[in-house]
Amino acid sequence: MSVNLPLGVVLGLLVWGAVKFLGVRVWLVVVIALFGFYLADTILAPAIDNGTRTGVETVNGTHD
């Protein structure tokens, strides 16, 4: 059985859990999110995308 969840839902649940149970400050979550948007507009974006795709393929077992 496979379950499909949008990435936004999964990340939202992780952030909620980090704020609620780990005591992470909300301002820190906002800064990290803004830094992620900043990185998406730099030369590092293709490397990050490739590394993320490779990691997902490895975890899913679909890596060639």
C-alpha positions as CSV (number, residue, x, y, z in Angstrom):
1,M,0.0,0.0,0.0
2,S,1.3,3.5,-0.8
3,V,0.2,6.8,0.5
4,N,0.6,10.0,-1.4
5,L,0.9,13.2,0.7
6,P,1.8,16.6,-0.6
7,L,5.2,17.8,0.5
8,G,3.7,20.9,2.0
9,V,1.5,18.8,4.3
10,V,4.5,16.7,5.5
11,L,6.7,19.7,6.0
12,G,3.9,21.5,7.8
13,L,3.4,18.6,10.2
14,L,7.2,18.5,10.9
15,V,7.3,22.2,11.6
16,W,4.2,22.0,13.8
17,G,5.9,19.1,15.8
18,A,9.1,21.0,16.1
19,V,7.4,24.1,17.4
20,K,5.1,22.2,19.7
21,F,7.3,19.5,21.1
22,L,10.9,20.6,20.6
23,G,10.5,24.2,21.5
24,V,11.7,25.6,18.2
25,R,10.8,29.3,18.0
26,V,8.4,30.4,15.3
27,W,10.8,33.2,14.1
28,L,13.5,30.5,13.5
29,V,11.1,28.6,11.3
30,V,10.3,31.7,9.3
31,V,14.0,32.5,8.9
32,I,14.8,29.0,7.7
33,A,11.9,29.2,5.2
34,L,13.1,32.5,3.9
35,F,16.6,31.3,3.6
36,G,15.3,28.3,1.5
37,F,13.6,30.7,-0.9
38,Y,16.8,32.7,-1.1
39,L,18.8,29.5,-1.9
40,A,16.3,28.6,-4.7
41,D,17.4,31.7,-6.6
42,T,21.2,31.1,-6.4
43,I,23.6,29.0,-8.4
44,L,23.3,26.3,-5.7
45,A,19.7,25.5,-6.6
46,P,20.5,22.8,-9.2
47,A,22.9,21.0,-6.9
48,I,20.3,21.1,-4.1
49,D,17.6,19.8,-6.4
50,N,19.8,17.0,-7.7
51,G,20.8,15.9,-4.2
52,T,17.2,16.0,-3.0
53,R,16.0,13.9,-6.0
54,T,18.9,11.4,-5.5
55,G,18.0,11.1,-1.8
56,V,14.3,10.5,-2.5
57,E,15.1,7.9,-5.2
58,T,17.5,6.1,-2.7
59,V,14.9,6.1,0.0
60,N,12.2,4.9,-2.3
61,G,14.4,2.2,-3.9
62,T,13.9,3.6,-7.4
63,H,17.6,4.6,-7.9
64,D,19.1,3.1,-11.1
